[in-house]
Amino acid sequence: MFPRRLLPLALACALAGGACAPAAAAQPDLPTVLYGAAYYHEYMPYERLDKDVQMIKAAGFNVVRLGESTWSLWEPEDGRFETAWMDRVVDAMGKAGIKVIMGTPTYSIPAWMARQHPEILATKFNGAKNTYGMRQNMNTDAPAYRFYAERLIRRIAAHYKDNPNVIGWQVDNETGSYGAANDDVFIRFQHYLEKKFGTPENLSRAWFLNYWGQDLHSWTDLPRPDGAQSTGYKLEWSRWSQMRVTDFLHWQAQLVRECAGPRQFVTHDFAGSLHGDVNESAVAQKLDVAGVNIYHWGTQDQYNGAAQKLDGDFTRSLKRGNFLVTETNAQTTDWSSSFQYPPYDGQFRQDVYTHLSNGANMVEYWHWASIHANQETYWKGVLSHDLEPNRAYAEMSRTGKELQKIGQRLVDLRIRNDVAILWSRDSLNAINDMPFAKQSQWGSAGSNADYGSEVRQIHRALYDLNVGTDFVFPDTADLSAYKVLVVPSLYIADDALLQRIAEFVRKGGHVVMGFKSGFANENAAVRWTMAPGPLRQVLGFHYQEFSNLAQPLALKGDPFQAGDDNKVRHWAEFLQLDTAKALAWYDHPFFGRWPAITANQFGAGKAVYEGTYLSDKLQKAVLQSVLQEKGLIGPDQQLPSHIQARTGVNRFGKTIRYYFNYSGNPATFTYRHKTGTDLLTSRAVKGDEAVTLAPWDLAIVEEN
């Protein structure tokens, strides 16, 4: 039986077979771009380590990720540890000059653990209990789980702490809350509420629990979250779920630092971005470098780099610096065989440079070799099921050889943007609880649009305009680095955040803000002042009514030249102008008395407000008009539609300009910057020169 409390540090280190001491954070010091794949020799149907290593090296790969998926081999029985199976892989990679990032194997528990401690499995709302078989099925707070995880992490980290081939650690894998609502999770939630609100009466007032007579006067009366109707309760539970993930990953990062080598960095691979139950910016505070698994579902004719840029921009913003792509598409993806769309020629290579242009310092495929059975059979790797060289391997090898020559000029790209999007996870969760575009009134169907779709629409509009974009967060204290701040529907915000936005405008910034902003406070209670509450002065209007829109509405006179897309939908606020001016009005006998889009001069800046959900083209046109006013429209915003540009400064102080042709036809553009050299061809590129890119090709110009 495991101890009822975690092992003391000294005993844990002794069991791990080596001394553990707290270590300072290690920043990755990379001489060149890391390029490789996750490698699972344990999945192979026959012995082929030597052949794999030879092929990996021949492809120009210089890094692999190992070990995160097979706890059952690290510890086949309770307390019996095995490392020889991994040692031979690490040694073979090291002899070939291939570096290793080791993963902690904690996201999929072994069968013996589930049998001995069924309480580890997550219990979800209404008592539904996970069964064994699927990964990520546990309550990561369970004492037994934490005991076993700590014991294994310390042992593995101490074992490889002095291994020069192991350059870093990935803690866990795509961690989420897993919907755990076990008794221990609920009790800790109650204690968290006690600390935050002080008394149950304070909580009752904040959550308006006198509704339906549900006031609390004793903490023991706190109901479970299963059937909660309180908007405040549901929002706080979502925050608690995020805090659990943050605590778990911070805990793992600290364990690794105590036992790993001081030169080894710590990362985590977020599952893309824009999640409701993971606070990526909070997690990233204790990581040396952020990692992300970026999968794009658009390939072949739908391939355009937009999805990669969204996840890349978000992850780069977490620590305001470079990041690692810990997984990305190799060939095809999906947990079935229904979406097998392998990339066209050129798209494998283009994908790597797309990630690098967004600030990635590493690109790793998931994974090296396609798996021959089970859930991810058709989530194919670099090699297909025959495990022989193929079209993907050939193109990736070409890319690897290019990176061996120019990778040192692309790594550590510094990106500075003038535009940022404010991402509010609270608004995502609260709007999901009270959607504005639900598909049916009483059914459980989804929504036609939501906060996430609005964020993606805004980011895609800026992407199409070739405008570099960062993300900022509700706790970002200083917004002054930006000229334009785009604020999607900020439904949940405390007064301090709204004041920071107002100050940003007053000091000369431009804000573009979405509907519903400022409507509810930090406890998901609608403000009891005239909407838009504390934003009234900076926005220059007030309103009391709003309406869903049964059908899309046109705007009078097509003010932004959107043509057939001069339409709005889903939601309309009845804005009454104070100091603001109308930029667009609804074209409708009833709604036409109210403006749809307004602008208000406030201090040295301006606030543009969208009181409705715009069409994609209309959103792009509104943003373009704001960028034009702020002087942010230049030659790269006038490129042909299929040409995308990225800009940064490399470690040598030289400006790097990427140009991508995301189309199946040749595309020509005029290069309107300083003379430079295309690093891929070594050809000089002069200002005002016409440059032609082949289908699915790119140029990387380093300015002289």
N, C-alpha and C positions, 0 to 999 in steps of 0.2 A: 504494500500500500504506500502511495506517495505521501510525503509529509504534508501536514495541513497548512503549512506556510512555506513560502519559497525558501530555497537553500540560502544560508548566509553566503556572502560573496567569497570568503576564503575557502569554504567547503566546496562551493561550486567550481572554483578555479582548480582546486586540488583534483576533483573528479574529472575535470576537463583535461588533466594531464599536463598542465602548464600554468605558469603564473599569469594572472590577469591584472592589469592596472588601468585606471582611466587614462584614455589617450585623447589628445587634442584632435579636432576635426582636421581631415586631410583633404586639401584641395587637389583635384586631379591636375597633374602637370603633364600635359600631352604634347609630345613633339610633333604629332601629326594627327590626322583624323583616324579614329578607330572605326574599323569596318569589318563586320563579321556576322555571326549567327549564333543562336542558341544551339547547343550541341548535346544530344542525349545518346551516348553510346549504349546506355542501358536499354534503349528502345530497339536496338538493331536486331534483326532476325538471325544474324550470324556474326562471327568475329571479323571486324574490318577496321579496327582503330588505325592501323598504319596507313591503310589506303585512304581513309577519311582525312587524316592529318596531311597526307601528301596533297590531296585535292584541295583542302582548305588553304594550304600555303600557296599552291599553284594559282589559286583564284585571287591572290593578293589580299586575302583576309588576314587581319592581324589581331583579332580578338574573338573570343567565344564566351558565352555565358553557360555556366554549368550548375547542376546540383539542386536547383530550386524545386524540382517536381517529384522527388523520390525519397521522402522520409523513410519509407519502408525498406530501402537499401542501406541508408545511413544507420538505422536502428531496427533491424529485422525482428527483434524481440525486446521487450521491456528491459532496458539496461545493458543490452549487448550491442556494441557499436562497431561498425565496420567502415574503414576508410580506404582500404587497399584498392577497392574497385574504382574509386575516384582518383587515388594517387597516380595510378598508371596513366589516366587520361591527362591529368595536370602535367605530369612529367613529359608525356609525349608532345603536348602542345608547347611546353617550354623549350624543348629541344629544337622545335621548328620555329621558334621565335614568335609564337602566338601567345598573347596575353590572355589572362583568365579573369572574368568577373564571377565570383561565387555567389550563389543565391542561398538564403536560409530556407530550408525546405518545410515551411510551416503552413502552407496554404492548403495542404491535402494530408490529412492525418492517416496513419497506418491502421489497418484493420484491427490489430490487437488492442490499440488504444480505444477504439470505438466500442469494442467488446468489454474491456475492463472498466471503462468509464463512459457509459452511455449519456451521462449528464453533460458531457462536453458538447454534444450535438445541440444546435440552436433550437430553442422553442420560439415559435413566432406568435403573432397575434392569435387570439382565440385558442391558444393551447396547441396549435398545429406543430408537430415535432419533426425535425429533419430526420431522415434515415440515412444509413451509410451507403456510399456509392458515388455520389457527386462530390466534387471538390468544394471548398469554401462553404462547408455545411456546419461549421462549429460556432460556438460562443467563445470569442477570443478572450473574454474576461474570466472564463471558468478556471478556478484554481488548479485543477488537474492539468488542463491544457497549458497554462502558463508554466507550471512546474516542468513538464516534459519539454516544452519549447525552449525554455531557458537552459535546461541541462544540455540539450543538443546543440543549441547555438553556441554556447560557451566552448563546448568540446571541439566543434568544427572550426570556430574562429581561432582558437588557440593552436589547433593543429596546423593551420595554414598561415599563421601570422608572420612567419619568417620566410615564407616561400616567395621568391622574387617573381615568380610567374603570375601570382595572384595580386592584381593591382587594385581590386575593389570588391565591395560586397553589395549585393542587392537584398534588402530586407523584405521578406515576404513577396507576394506577387498580386498585383491588382486588388489590393485590400479594400473591402467595403464593410459595412456593418452587418451584412448578411441577414438583416431583419431580425436579429436576436432580441427577444424580449423575455429571456429567462428570469427566474425569480431574483437572482443576484444582480442582474442588469437593472431590474426595476427598483430594487432596494437602493442601489447606488444612485439611481436617478432621483429617488426621493431625497437622499442626503444632499445631492447637488441642489435641488430646489430649496431645501432648508437653508443652505448656505447663501443662495442667491437672493431669496425673498425674505428670509428672517422668520416670518410667521406665516401660518396658513391664511390668516386674514389678509395679509399683504398680497399673497398670491391670488386669493379670491378676487381682490379688487383689480389687480392687473389683468386677470383673465375674464373678468365680468361673470364670475361663477354664480352670481345671484340669478342669472338666467336659468330657468327651470329649477330653481332652488337647490343648486348644487354647491353652495358655499362650503368651504372647509374650515373647521375649527380645531382639527387635530390632524397631524401628519399621518397618523395611522389610517385615516379615512381616505387618503389619496387613492382614487380609483386607478386601475390598470389602464394602459393606453389603448387596449383592444377596441373599446367602443367609444372612445373620447369624441365628444362633439365640439369641445372648446377649441376655437382656432388658436388661442394662446397655447393650450396644451400641445396641440399637434405640432406647432412651430417649435416649441421648446424640446419636444421629443426628437424632432429632426436634428436640432442642434446637439442634443445629447448623443445621438447616433454618430454624428460627425466627431464629437469629442472622444468617443470610444475608439474610433479608428485612429485619431491623432495620438491618443495615449498609447495605443498598442504599437504603432510604428515608432514613436519616440522611444518607447521601452526597448524595442528590438535594436534600434540604432545605438542606444547607450550600451547594451550588452555587447554588441560587436566592437564598439570602440574600446571597451574595457579589456577585450581579449585579442583583438586583431592587431596587426602591425600599424605603426604610426604613419606609414606612407600609403596605407590602403584607404581608399575613400569609401563612403557609404552613400548609397542611393536607394530609391524605390521606384518601381515602374507603375506609374498611375495608368489606369485603364482609359486612355484618352483624356477628355476634359469635360467640364460643365456638369458635374455630378451633384445630386442633391444630398447624398449621405456621406460625402468625403470633402473635408475642408483642405484642399490641396495646399493652399498658401500656409496654413498652420502646420501641416505635416512637414512642408519643405523647410521650415525654420531649423529643424534638427538634422537635415540632410546636407551633405557636402555639395551635392549636385543633384538636381531633379532629373528623373527619368520618366519616360512616357512610352506607352505602347500605342503607336499611331497606325490604325488600319483605315484605309479608304475603300469604300464599297463601290466607288465609280472607277471602272477600268475600261479598257478598249476605247470606244468613242466617247465615253462619259468621263474619261480621265482628264483632270484639269488642275490638280494641285491645290484646290481650295480647302479640302478637308485637312490636308497635311498642314496648311498654313494656320488654320484655326487652332488645332491642337498644339502646333509649334509655338504660335504666338502666346497662347495661354501658359504653356509650360515655361517658356523663356521668362515670362513675367513673374513667375513665382519667386525667383531669387534674383531677378533683374540681371540675368546672365545666361551663359551657354548651358545647354542641357544635353541629355543623352536620349537617343531613340533606342530603347531597349528591345522593342519588337516592332516589325513592320511587315507588310505583305512581301512574301517571297513569290509564289505563283498565284494560287487561288485560295480563297477563304470560305468558311461557313461550316456549320455543324451538320450539314447535309450535303448532298451532291446537286442541289438545285440552283446554285449560284456560282458555277464554275466558269469564270470569265478570265482566262489568262491574259496578261498584258500583251499589247502589241510590241513588235520590235521597237526598241528605243525607250519604252516606258520603264523598263527595269532600271536602266541607267539614269534616266531623267528623275526618277523617284528619289534616288540617293542624293542628287544635287539639290532637289527641292527641299529635302530636310536640312541639308547643310546651309542653304540660303536663308533658312529661318532661324539659324543660330545653333543647330545641332553640332556637337563635337563627335558624335558616334552614331552610326547607323548599323543596327543588328537586325537580321532577318529572323522571323519566327517561321521556320527553324531550318536546320541544315537538311534533314532528310524526312520525307513524308512518312507518316506512321501507318502501319499496316493493319491496324484494327482499333476499334473503340471510338470514342466520341469525336475525335478530331482527325479521323481518317482522311477527310477531304480538305482539311486545312493544310494545304501542301507546303512543303519546304522548298529549299533550293533544288534539291534532288527530288525526282519523282519516286514512285514506289519501286522502280527497277534499280534505283541507287546508282545510276550511271550518268555521265556528263550529258547535258541537254542544252536546249536553247537558252534557258534562264541562266544556267551556269556559265555559258559562253559570254553572255552580255555582262553578267556580274564580274567575270574575270577581266573583261575589258575595263570595266569601271575600277576594279581593284588596282590594276596596273596604272591607270591614270592617277589614282590617289597616291600611289607610291611616289609619283613624280611631283604632284602639286598639292598634296594634302597639307603640307606644312604652311602653305600660303592661304589655306581655307579654314584651318582650325582656329578657334577662339575669335570668330567673327564678332565684332562689336556692332550692335544695331541700335541706333537712336531714332525714335519716332516722335512725331509731333501730335499724334492722335492716339487716344486711349478709349477703351470701352470699360465702363464700370460694371463689373459682374457682381450680382447680389444673389447669393445662394438662398438667403431667406426669402427673397421675392419669388424665386423659382418655386420653392416649396409651398409658400402661402398661396400663390396663384394656382398651383396644381390642386390645392385644397379647395379653392374657390375659382374655378376656371371661368374665363370670359367667352370661350368659344366651344362649349361642350356640344357634342354631336346629337345628343338627345336629352330631353328635359329630365326624365326620371331614370333612364337606363344607366348602365355602367359603361357605356361606350366612351371612347376617348375624346380628345379635343381636336378641332380643326386647326387651332393655333394656340400657342401658349408662350410663356416667357422664353423658353429655350428656342422656339422657332423665331422669335423676334430678335434674340441675340445673334442667331445664325444668319438671319436676313441682313442685319446691320453689318456683320463682319464680311459677308459675301459681297455686299455693295462696295465696301471699302476695298476689298480684294480686287473686284472688277475694275476699280478706279486706280489700281496699282499704288495704293496708299498703305504704307507701313503702319501697323497697329499693335499697340500693347494692350494689356488688360490691367486695370487697377481694381482694388477691392474696397469694401466698406471701411476697413481699418487702415487704408492708405492715408497717412497723415498729410503728405505733401503732394499736391496735384500740379504744382507750378512748373514742372518740367514739360507740360503739354500745352499746346495752343488750342486744341479742340478736345472736348470730353463728350463722348456719346453715352447717354444714360438710358438704357432700355427701362421699361416700366418698373420704376423703383417703388414697388408697392409697400415694402417693409423698410423703414428707416427710422433711426432715432433723430432727434432734433440736431444733434451735433454733426451728423453726416450731412444733413440738409444745409446746415450753416456753412460747412466746408465747401459745398458746391456753390452756394451763393457767393462766398468769398472768392472762389476761383473766377466767377464771372465778373465780380466787382473789380478785380485786379486786371482784367483784360482778356480773360479766356472766353471762348465760345462754347456753349453747351447746346447739344441737341438732345431733348428729353422726350421719353415716351409717355403715353397715357397711363393713368392710374398712379403716377409718381406722387409720393408724399401722402398718399391716402390713408395709410395705416401706420401705427407706431411700431416700436420694436417688439411689442407683445401681441402683434396682429390685431389690435383693436383699432377700429376706424377713428380717426381724430374727430373730436367734437368741436372743431372750429371750421369755418367756411373753407371748403376745398379751394385750392390745394394746400391749405394749412400754412406751415412756415415758408413755403415756396411762393406765396402769393406775391410778395414784393418783387422777387427776382423774375418771376414769370409774367407778371403784369396783368393777371386776370383772376376771376373767381368763378365758381360754378356750384350749382346745387343738384343738377340732374345729369343723368347719363342714360344711354339706351344701347341695347344690343341692336345690331343691324341684321335684319332677316335676309337682306339681299345687298350685294355690293352697291355703293353709291359713287357716282362720278363727282368730280370737283368742277365748279363753275369755271369755264373759260380755259381749262387745261393750263393752269399757271406755271407748271414745271415742265411742260412740253413732253408729257408721258404718252401721248397718243391714246391707243386703245387701252393702255394700262393706267389711265388717269382715274384710278378707282381706289376706294378704301373699303374696309369690311370689318365685320365682327363687333365693333364698339365705337360709340360716339359720345363725347362729353359736350355738354351744352355750355361752352365757354362764353363768359361775359367779360368783355374787354375793360380793363382799367387803364393801364398805360401801354399795353401791348398793341401791336398792329397785326391785322389779319394778313396772312400770306396766301390763304386759300379758304374758300367757302364750299359747303356742301351744295350740290345742285339738286335740290329737292324742295317741294312745296312746304314741308314742315321743317325739316332739318336745316334748310337753307338760311334760316335767320342766325345760325351760329357758325363761327369760323372753325375750320378743321385743323389748320396749322397757323401758329402765331409766332411772332418775334417780338422780343422786348429788350430795349437797351437798358442795361443796369450797370452803373458805374462806367468802367472802361471797356466792358465786355457786352456780350449779347447772349440771350437765351432763346432758342427756337424750341417750340413745343408742338408735339404731334398728339392731338386729342383723339386719335383714331389709329387703326392698324392699316398702314399703307401697303399698296402693292409693291412688289420687288422693284420695279422700274421707278416708281414714284419715290421710294425710299432712297434709291441711288441718286436721283435727281436732287432731292432735298440736301443730302449730304454733300453732293458736288457743289451746290450753291454756297454752302457754308465754307467749304474748303477754298473755293474761289475767293470769297471775301477775305479769308485769312491769308491769302497768298500762298496756298499750298498746292496749287495746280501748276505743274511744270511739264517738261517734255515727256516724262515717263507716264503722265496721266493722259497723254494723247497718242499712245501706241496703238497699233491694230488690236482688235478685240482678243485675238488668241495669243498675243505676246504679253507675258508677265515679266515684270522687273523686280529685282530685290537689290538692296544696297546695304553695305556695311564697311567697316574698316578692319583690316587684318592686323595681326600682331606686329607687322612691319610698318604700320602707319599708312598703308596704301588703301585707297578706296577700291573695293571689289564690287563690281556690278554684274549680277546674273541676269540673263535674258533667256526666257523659256518660250518655245513654240509648242503650246499645248494643242496641237491639231495634227491631222493627218495630211496636211498640204504644206508645201513650202510657204514661208512667210517672210516678208521683207519689212524692215523698219529702218528709220534713220537714227543713227547713234549721235546724240547731241551733248556729249560730255567731253572731258579731256581725253587726249590721245592715250591709248593704253595698249595692252597686249592680251589677246585671247589666250588664257592659260591652257586651254584644251588643244589649240592648234599652233600656238606660238606665233600667231599672225598679228601684226600691228593693226590696230583699229583707230582711225582718226575721227576727230569731230566732224559732224555732218556727213559722215560716210554712210552709204546704204549697206546694211548687213542683211544677208539672207540666211535664214535657218531652215534646215531640212525638216521634214515631218518628225515630230517627237524628238527634237534636238534642242541644243542650248549653246550659248556662248557665255564665258566667264571672263570679263574684262577687268584686268588689274590696271588702274590708272598709273601712268608714269609719274 
